[in-house]
Amino acid sequence: MFDAVIFDLDGTLIDTESVAMRTGRGILAEMELEAGDDLFHALIGKDGPSGQLLLRARFPQADVAALVQRWDAAFHAALDGDVPLKPGAKELLERIDLPMALCTSSARESGLRKLEMAGLSQHFVHVITRDDVTAPKPHPEPYLLTAERLGVTPARCLVFEDSETGAQSARMAGCVVVQVPDILPTAGLHADHVAGSLLEGARLAGVI
């Protein structure tokens, strides 16, 4: 039914969104800036430049460059040597018998670092990051490029995503989408299957 499987990284394979929210709250408090959950929810699935635009709009008088630098440092320090996997991630990657690629909104250095720390690098024949595309998710370019690198048509690719932003990108590219919500619930507008876990989603899509 499929020729390849593509995974998002943050919130899909690794449990980093909660870490980002926790460290972000800490840095905002240190800089005497206030924000509710709505800001952190709006940042889910966004690439770095898009996230910075949101932060500049929310905190027009703040040094956003310093905020991002301190947040990024705190985030990676929290992950150093201990990148939490989403339930079933390791088992699923070991069970899938198809070429697999990663399509992440992280910058290349950050994405590869997280992938290596999580011990998942060996599973992927290609890794597509924010640095590889002109238009980030929710634009379809990231998934179109990933399918191209895999040498398969998008319609023959099964994608695992957690966010609306990522699911929309994959759906617009013509892929079959399994959405496993992380922090935010979903109505499944951009998904072919909505599942409570990676393994459940894989069973629904018929790859295990």
Backbone bond lengths (Angstrom), bond angles and torsions (degrees), N, CA, C in turn:
res aa  C-N    CA-C-N  psi(-1)  N-CA   C-N-CA  omega(-1)  CA-C   N-CA-C  phi
1 M - - - 1.458 - - 1.529 111.47 -
2 F 1.348 117.27 -33.47 1.461 121.91 179.89 1.522 110.29 -126.87
3 D 1.330 115.41 153.11 1.460 121.42 176.44 1.520 112.23 -103.28
4 A 1.337 117.32 -18.00 1.464 120.76 -178.94 1.523 109.27 -160.86
5 V 1.324 115.08 160.34 1.462 121.95 177.55 1.524 108.57 -125.46
6 I 1.331 115.71 135.22 1.466 121.62 -178.62 1.524 108.76 -121.41
7 F 1.317 115.39 134.46 1.460 121.24 179.72 1.525 111.49 -116.60
8 D 1.316 115.59 139.81 1.454 121.44 161.60 1.529 106.36 -74.61
9 L 1.334 117.33 167.33 1.459 120.26 -177.49 1.534 112.51 -106.05
10 D 1.333 116.65 -71.63 1.468 120.82 -174.11 1.522 111.83 -69.85
11 G 1.317 115.78 124.83 1.458 120.67 179.94 1.506 113.50 84.99
12 T 1.336 116.78 -12.52 1.462 121.22 179.40 1.523 110.91 -107.93
13 L 1.331 116.28 -57.76 1.465 120.52 177.44 1.522 112.46 -97.19
14 I 1.331 116.19 -34.04 1.458 119.61 -179.50 1.530 109.90 -121.41
15 D 1.324 114.84 143.94 1.464 121.57 -172.91 1.529 110.03 -89.47
16 T 1.338 115.67 68.56 1.464 120.60 -173.52 1.529 114.40 -102.58
17 E 1.315 118.24 -17.57 1.461 119.10 -176.18 1.534 111.05 -63.03
18 S 1.336 117.03 -39.69 1.457 120.06 179.07 1.524 111.12 -66.95
19 V 1.341 116.58 -35.23 1.467 120.98 176.42 1.522 110.21 -65.82
20 A 1.329 116.68 -42.02 1.465 120.66 178.79 1.523 111.08 -62.45
21 M 1.317 116.80 -41.47 1.461 119.97 179.37 1.522 111.01 -66.18
22 R 1.321 117.30 -42.90 1.468 120.50 -178.33 1.527 111.20 -64.98
23 T 1.324 116.92 -47.02 1.461 119.43 -178.79 1.525 110.75 -70.20
24 G 1.337 116.98 -34.32 1.459 120.03 177.90 1.512 112.31 -63.45
25 R 1.311 116.49 -42.85 1.470 119.97 177.54 1.527 110.72 -60.39
26 G 1.316 115.67 -39.76 1.457 119.09 179.70 1.512 112.80 -64.20
27 I 1.319 117.31 -43.99 1.473 120.98 -179.98 1.523 110.84 -68.07
28 L 1.321 117.50 -40.89 1.466 120.27 177.85 1.527 110.71 -60.71
29 A 1.322 116.86 -41.01 1.461 120.57 178.63 1.524 110.79 -64.07
30 E 1.337 116.51 -41.38 1.463 120.64 178.71 1.525 111.36 -62.53
31 M 1.335 116.63 -34.13 1.464 121.16 -178.88 1.530 111.81 -92.02
32 E 1.339 115.94 6.91 1.471 122.54 178.47 1.526 111.87 58.17
33 L 1.328 114.07 43.55 1.459 121.69 175.76 1.520 108.23 -114.82
34 E 1.319 116.17 143.24 1.459 120.17 -177.13 1.527 110.98 -115.06
35 A 1.326 115.28 139.29 1.471 120.67 177.18 1.517 108.66 -157.43
36 G 1.311 115.44 145.66 1.458 121.01 176.97 1.515 110.89 -96.13
37 D 1.325 114.94 -174.56 1.461 120.33 -179.47 1.519 112.64 -60.73
38 D 1.335 116.90 -25.54 1.464 119.63 -176.95 1.524 111.69 -59.30
39 L 1.341 117.01 -37.55 1.463 119.79 179.47 1.521 110.31 -65.28
40 F 1.323 117.20 -48.73 1.458 120.85 -178.25 1.526 111.17 -64.74
41 H 1.316 117.05 -36.76 1.459 120.31 177.39 1.530 110.83 -66.27
42 A 1.327 116.87 -36.71 1.467 120.17 179.29 1.524 111.78 -67.68
43 L 1.335 116.95 -24.53 1.459 120.97 -178.06 1.525 112.72 -83.81
44 I 1.325 117.59 -14.55 1.466 120.93 -177.43 1.525 110.77 -63.25
45 G 1.312 115.34 127.14 1.458 120.93 178.61 1.514 114.64 84.55
46 K 1.331 117.31 -5.61 1.459 120.95 -178.36 1.528 111.06 -84.79
47 D 1.317 115.99 146.96 1.450 120.34 172.75 1.526 109.35 -77.56
48 G 1.333 117.18 169.47 1.454 121.83 -175.73 1.525 115.13 -56.30
49 P 1.334 119.14 -54.19 1.461 120.13 -179.85 1.533 113.11 -59.06
50 S 1.321 117.55 -40.49 1.469 120.16 178.52 1.522 110.69 -65.77
51 G 1.335 115.94 -38.40 1.450 119.75 177.43 1.515 112.12 -64.58
52 Q 1.315 116.63 -38.60 1.461 120.16 178.93 1.520 111.55 -65.39
53 L 1.316 117.21 -35.59 1.469 119.92 176.09 1.525 110.70 -62.05
54 L 1.331 116.69 -41.01 1.465 120.39 177.68 1.525 110.91 -64.05
55 L 1.320 116.88 -41.45 1.460 120.61 179.95 1.524 111.48 -66.38
56 R 1.325 117.15 -39.38 1.469 119.99 178.79 1.523 111.23 -66.32
57 A 1.328 115.83 -35.83 1.465 119.21 177.84 1.520 111.16 -68.87
58 R 1.338 117.43 -35.63 1.457 121.34 -178.88 1.530 111.91 -78.41
59 F 1.332 116.76 -35.61 1.470 121.19 -176.20 1.534 110.01 -126.07
60 P 1.338 117.63 70.27 1.467 120.56 -174.07 1.529 114.20 -63.49
61 Q 1.317 118.25 -23.59 1.462 120.78 -178.36 1.529 112.24 -94.94
62 A 1.332 117.99 -4.32 1.459 121.48 -174.63 1.528 111.84 -89.55
63 D 1.322 115.18 158.24 1.464 121.63 173.29 1.528 107.08 -83.12
64 V 1.332 115.79 87.61 1.460 120.69 -174.16 1.523 111.70 -66.10
65 A 1.330 117.20 -33.52 1.465 119.64 177.93 1.525 110.46 -60.68
66 A 1.333 116.31 -42.89 1.466 120.46 178.01 1.517 110.92 -67.30
67 L 1.331 116.43 -39.84 1.464 121.31 177.71 1.514 110.79 -58.68
68 V 1.318 116.31 -48.22 1.466 120.71 -178.16 1.525 110.59 -65.07
69 Q 1.322 117.17 -41.55 1.461 121.02 -179.47 1.527 111.14 -62.72
70 R 1.327 116.37 -44.35 1.467 120.22 -179.03 1.528 111.05 -70.35
71 W 1.320 115.87 -38.83 1.468 120.10 178.39 1.520 110.55 -64.40
72 D 1.330 116.27 -44.32 1.463 120.71 -179.73 1.526 110.82 -62.15
73 A 1.337 116.45 -41.46 1.463 120.18 179.61 1.526 110.93 -64.84
74 A 1.332 116.37 -43.36 1.460 120.64 -179.81 1.526 110.85 -65.92
75 F 1.321 116.15 -39.64 1.463 121.65 179.85 1.526 111.05 -61.62
76 H 1.333 116.64 -50.79 1.459 119.66 -177.87 1.525 111.89 -69.67
77 A 1.334 117.42 -31.04 1.460 120.00 175.61 1.527 110.43 -64.88
78 A 1.336 115.86 -38.49 1.465 120.26 179.28 1.532 111.48 -66.96
79 L 1.332 115.98 -29.53 1.462 120.39 -178.55 1.517 113.32 -89.27
80 D 1.332 116.92 -15.41 1.458 121.51 -171.42 1.532 111.79 -52.78
81 G 1.322 114.86 112.17 1.452 120.44 178.13 1.515 114.98 77.73
82 D 1.317 118.09 0.16 1.468 119.92 -177.04 1.523 110.33 -149.99
83 V 1.317 116.24 75.99 1.463 121.23 177.66 1.526 107.93 -93.01
84 P 1.338 117.79 111.10 1.466 119.72 -176.63 1.525 111.77 -73.10
85 L 1.317 115.88 131.28 1.461 121.22 178.18 1.523 110.36 -86.65
86 K 1.315 116.03 150.04 1.452 120.65 172.15 1.528 108.50 -71.86
87 P 1.330 117.65 149.96 1.464 120.52 -179.15 1.530 112.19 -54.51
88 G 1.316 115.87 129.30 1.460 121.05 176.53 1.513 115.26 84.42
89 A 1.335 118.44 -4.02 1.466 120.56 -174.64 1.528 111.94 -61.09
90 K 1.308 116.70 -52.17 1.470 120.45 -176.95 1.530 110.62 -63.36
91 E 1.335 117.45 -44.46 1.465 120.64 -179.80 1.521 111.37 -61.75
92 L 1.332 116.32 -43.14 1.455 119.68 -177.96 1.524 111.38 -64.35
93 L 1.331 116.64 -45.53 1.464 119.98 -179.60 1.527 111.24 -61.63
94 E 1.304 117.05 -33.83 1.466 120.39 179.30 1.519 112.67 -76.51
95 R 1.341 117.14 -22.91 1.464 120.45 -176.07 1.521 113.45 -91.84
96 I 1.321 117.81 -24.81 1.464 120.28 -177.41 1.525 109.61 -72.73
97 D 1.309 116.15 128.23 1.466 122.03 -178.02 1.523 110.32 -109.75
98 L 1.313 115.91 50.14 1.467 123.02 178.03 1.525 108.06 -138.85
99 P 1.342 117.90 157.56 1.463 119.05 174.40 1.526 109.91 -58.74
100 M 1.337 115.94 139.09 1.459 120.39 -178.14 1.521 110.35 -126.92
101 A 1.328 114.98 144.07 1.457 121.73 176.91 1.520 109.16 -133.58
102 L 1.315 115.55 160.70 1.457 122.07 177.43 1.520 108.66 -112.04
103 C 1.330 116.39 138.19 1.464 121.87 178.45 1.524 107.06 -131.72
104 T 1.326 116.92 102.81 1.453 121.48 -172.84 1.525 112.36 -122.59
105 S 1.327 115.48 151.48 1.466 120.93 175.44 1.522 111.72 -85.68
106 S 1.331 117.14 -2.79 1.457 120.48 175.90 1.522 110.30 -69.84
107 A 1.330 116.23 153.84 1.456 120.75 169.95 1.522 108.57 -64.89
108 R 1.326 117.04 157.02 1.470 119.90 -173.20 1.530 112.51 -58.27
109 E 1.319 117.80 -47.86 1.463 119.66 -177.24 1.525 111.44 -60.12
110 S 1.328 115.95 -45.51 1.459 120.46 -179.24 1.527 111.18 -67.04
111 G 1.328 116.76 -45.01 1.457 120.58 -178.76 1.519 112.44 -61.69
112 L 1.327 116.64 -46.26 1.461 120.02 -179.80 1.522 111.40 -66.24
113 R 1.340 115.58 -36.20 1.465 119.62 179.05 1.527 110.75 -64.41
114 K 1.331 116.68 -45.55 1.466 119.87 178.97 1.518 111.17 -64.83
115 L 1.308 116.29 -40.51 1.462 120.85 -179.75 1.521 110.93 -62.92
116 E 1.323 116.61 -42.21 1.462 121.49 179.91 1.529 110.54 -67.54
117 M 1.340 117.15 -44.80 1.457 120.47 -179.45 1.526 111.43 -63.94
118 A 1.335 115.70 -31.10 1.468 119.55 179.37 1.519 112.41 -79.63
119 G 1.338 116.65 -9.99 1.460 120.50 179.55 1.515 113.69 73.43
120 L 1.335 116.86 32.02 1.471 120.32 -175.18 1.532 113.62 -115.31
121 S 1.310 117.96 -1.62 1.466 120.84 -171.81 1.520 113.53 -57.23
122 Q 1.316 116.87 -36.16 1.468 121.00 -172.53 1.517 113.37 -66.95
123 H 1.312 117.50 -13.65 1.465 119.86 -175.95 1.530 113.61 -83.35
124 F 1.341 117.90 -13.47 1.463 119.83 -168.90 1.527 112.74 -115.28
125 V 1.333 114.42 129.33 1.466 119.56 178.35 1.517 111.59 -82.54
126 H 1.341 116.80 -20.94 1.467 121.16 176.80 1.526 109.15 -143.41
127 V 1.317 116.44 146.51 1.458 122.77 174.29 1.521 107.92 -128.99
128 I 1.330 116.10 115.35 1.465 122.15 178.86 1.526 108.01 -105.34
129 T 1.325 116.21 128.10 1.458 121.77 -176.82 1.522 110.60 -121.33
130 R 1.333 115.28 178.64 1.466 121.00 177.50 1.524 111.11 -58.21
131 D 1.331 116.85 -30.85 1.462 120.63 -177.40 1.526 113.26 -72.48
132 D 1.327 117.00 -13.26 1.466 120.63 -176.30 1.518 113.62 -91.59
133 V 1.330 117.25 -7.84 1.464 119.76 -173.72 1.529 111.01 -126.47
134 T 1.314 114.33 160.83 1.473 120.79 174.81 1.517 110.31 -87.31
135 A 1.320 116.74 -41.83 1.465 122.44 -178.93 1.525 109.48 -114.01
136 P 1.330 118.44 119.24 1.466 121.16 -178.32 1.523 112.27 -79.67
137 K 1.322 117.04 172.99 1.455 121.73 170.82 1.528 108.90 -54.11
138 P 1.339 120.49 137.79 1.471 128.38 17.01 1.528 115.89 -87.93
139 H 1.336 118.19 6.55 1.456 120.09 174.42 1.535 108.48 -62.42
140 P 1.318 118.89 148.29 1.468 120.50 -178.33 1.519 115.28 -73.56
141 E 1.339 118.12 -11.05 1.464 120.32 -174.03 1.529 114.14 -52.37
142 P 1.347 119.93 -44.29 1.468 118.07 -178.35 1.524 113.62 -57.60
143 Y 1.331 117.00 -41.41 1.459 118.93 -179.01 1.521 112.30 -79.65
144 L 1.304 117.50 -30.17 1.464 119.73 174.26 1.524 110.14 -64.05
145 L 1.324 116.54 -42.45 1.461 120.58 178.85 1.526 111.17 -66.54
146 T 1.329 116.99 -40.57 1.462 120.31 179.65 1.524 110.89 -62.25
147 A 1.332 116.68 -44.96 1.471 120.16 177.80 1.525 110.76 -61.99
148 E 1.325 116.26 -40.11 1.464 120.52 178.85 1.525 110.75 -62.03
149 R 1.327 116.79 -44.42 1.467 120.58 179.12 1.530 111.13 -63.62
150 L 1.312 116.20 -34.01 1.463 120.87 178.36 1.522 111.92 -75.41
151 G 1.343 116.31 -18.86 1.458 120.56 -179.14 1.508 113.68 78.22
152 V 1.332 116.51 27.66 1.467 121.00 -179.90 1.525 109.51 -129.77
153 T 1.328 116.90 161.31 1.451 120.58 176.56 1.528 109.16 -77.79
154 P 1.324 118.21 146.80 1.467 120.39 -179.74 1.523 113.64 -55.51
155 A 1.331 117.43 -35.38 1.459 120.56 -178.39 1.525 112.47 -64.52
156 R 1.332 116.82 -18.25 1.456 121.42 178.87 1.525 111.81 -99.07
157 C 1.333 116.29 11.63 1.461 121.61 178.89 1.526 110.56 -106.63
158 L 1.312 116.35 132.66 1.453 122.21 172.28 1.523 107.99 -99.96
159 V 1.324 115.98 128.28 1.468 121.47 -176.41 1.525 110.08 -114.90
160 F 1.332 115.98 136.77 1.459 122.37 172.01 1.523 108.51 -108.96
161 E 1.328 116.06 122.25 1.460 122.93 -178.98 1.523 109.80 -136.08
162 D 1.332 115.86 158.85 1.464 119.40 174.17 1.516 112.56 -110.05
163 S 1.335 117.65 -36.06 1.465 120.99 -171.77 1.521 112.85 -95.36
164 E 1.322 115.23 161.08 1.463 120.67 174.13 1.525 110.29 -63.97
165 T 1.327 115.94 -39.53 1.463 120.78 -179.77 1.517 111.02 -58.45
166 G 1.320 116.50 -47.44 1.457 120.34 -178.95 1.516 112.96 -70.93
167 A 1.332 115.92 -41.47 1.462 119.31 179.57 1.526 111.10 -62.67
168 Q 1.328 116.27 -39.17 1.468 119.99 178.19 1.520 110.77 -63.67
169 S 1.321 116.90 -41.86 1.461 121.44 178.62 1.522 111.11 -59.57
170 A 1.326 116.32 -47.18 1.465 120.60 -178.44 1.521 112.03 -67.53
171 R 1.312 116.55 -41.18 1.461 120.31 -179.99 1.530 110.80 -65.06
172 M 1.328 116.99 -43.10 1.463 120.61 179.56 1.531 111.93 -65.33
173 A 1.343 115.63 -26.85 1.468 119.48 177.42 1.527 111.41 -76.88
174 G 1.339 116.62 -13.95 1.457 120.42 179.08 1.512 114.48 97.99
175 C 1.337 116.39 12.25 1.462 120.66 179.65 1.529 111.00 -83.41
176 V 1.316 116.32 163.45 1.458 122.47 170.69 1.529 106.99 -87.88
177 V 1.325 116.83 129.38 1.459 120.79 -168.85 1.521 112.48 -116.28
178 V 1.338 114.90 126.74 1.463 122.54 167.61 1.521 106.77 -105.42
179 Q 1.322 116.72 120.36 1.459 120.30 178.96 1.520 109.48 -108.13
180 V 1.323 115.21 123.41 1.463 122.21 176.69 1.518 106.56 -115.44
181 P 1.328 118.56 95.24 1.462 121.02 -174.26 1.522 111.99 -58.01
182 D 1.319 115.21 142.85 1.458 120.80 179.72 1.525 109.76 -101.84
183 I 1.330 117.00 -90.94 1.466 120.75 -178.83 1.519 111.41 -84.30
184 L 1.325 116.06 -40.34 1.460 120.49 -177.06 1.525 111.21 -99.43
185 P 1.318 118.52 139.37 1.467 120.97 175.46 1.527 110.08 -71.13
186 T 1.317 116.87 167.03 1.463 120.40 179.10 1.521 110.63 -138.67
187 A 1.322 114.73 149.50 1.459 120.38 172.41 1.526 110.20 -90.78
188 G 1.333 116.59 -3.11 1.459 120.66 176.78 1.515 114.30 75.04
189 L 1.318 117.12 27.42 1.468 121.03 -177.21 1.527 112.33 -58.25
190 H 1.336 116.28 -35.55 1.464 120.29 -176.11 1.524 112.79 -108.13
191 A 1.321 117.64 12.19 1.463 120.83 -173.49 1.524 112.68 -113.79
192 D 1.316 115.41 146.35 1.462 120.94 170.74 1.520 109.91 -83.76
193 H 1.321 115.89 -32.38 1.460 122.03 177.63 1.522 108.81 -137.63
194 V 1.320 117.41 135.46 1.461 122.46 171.67 1.521 107.02 -113.60
195 A 1.337 116.06 129.20 1.459 120.01 -174.75 1.519 110.57 -134.17
196 G 1.324 114.54 158.47 1.454 120.16 179.00 1.510 113.40 -85.62
197 S 1.343 116.48 -11.70 1.456 120.71 179.40 1.518 109.48 -153.98
198 L 1.321 116.20 164.72 1.459 120.69 177.97 1.522 111.53 -62.13
199 L 1.325 116.83 -43.76 1.463 119.82 -178.02 1.516 111.48 -66.29
200 E 1.330 116.74 -38.78 1.465 119.59 176.43 1.524 110.26 -63.08
201 G 1.313 116.71 -43.46 1.460 120.41 179.11 1.510 112.26 -62.76
202 A 1.332 116.66 -39.35 1.459 120.53 178.57 1.514 111.46 -64.86
203 R 1.329 115.77 -37.48 1.476 119.07 177.74 1.529 110.84 -68.22
204 L 1.326 116.90 -41.31 1.456 120.45 178.84 1.537 110.47 -60.72
205 A 1.320 116.30 -37.52 1.461 120.30 -178.13 1.525 112.21 -84.89
206 G 1.324 117.18 -10.86 1.467 120.68 175.03 1.521 115.31 83.00
207 V 1.355 118.10 22.93 1.467 118.75 179.71 1.529 112.39 -97.74
208 I 1.318 117.26 -6.59 1.464 120.45 169.83 1.529 108.65 -136.81
